């Protein structure tokens, strides 16, 4: 999730996570969350990262990246490269980036 706003629809993503956590101890997923350093911290990206970290989901592979000096509009290229590196870091035939 690059430059995602977790404030959308009255922070509904946090409600979904609460519902998921009530029934699950594991989350078999890889998740990359990033936000531009110049973006409004109230977007909730860091809050969601902390919430998921605190849950200690067994299989959740997650990272958070702040794109220093970048805004919502300019953070995407750098965050995309970091996200692809995160996702494909264990691949034998890793892409050249």
PyMOL commands that set and color helices and strands:
alter all, ss='L'
color gray80, all
select helices_A, chain A and resi 8-23+41-43+45-55+76-87
alter helices_A, ss='H'
color red, helices_A
select strands_A, chain A and resi 29-36+60-67
alter strands_A, ss='S'
color yellow, strands_A
deselect
rebuild
show_as cartoon
